[in-house]
Amino acid sequence: MLSVSVVTVDRLIREGKIPFYLLWKGFKRYKRRDVLDYIASLPQGEPEEKKLRAVRSA
């Protein structure tokens, strides 16, 4: 199963990469599988946790 951190989801919402129909208000109208497929199709960057660790160790 796809695991997405809260930080990542919040960032995608802020950047407008998750459209309204995948947000909570529209979520009830669509199947959960649609949401997971959409998030899985987005380009994967470096996980936020790794970025934070790199900054702290520098």
Secondary structure, 3 states (H helix, E strand, C coil): CCCCCHHHHHHHHHCCCCCHHHCHHHHCCCCHHHHHHHHHHCCCCCCHHHHHHHHHHC
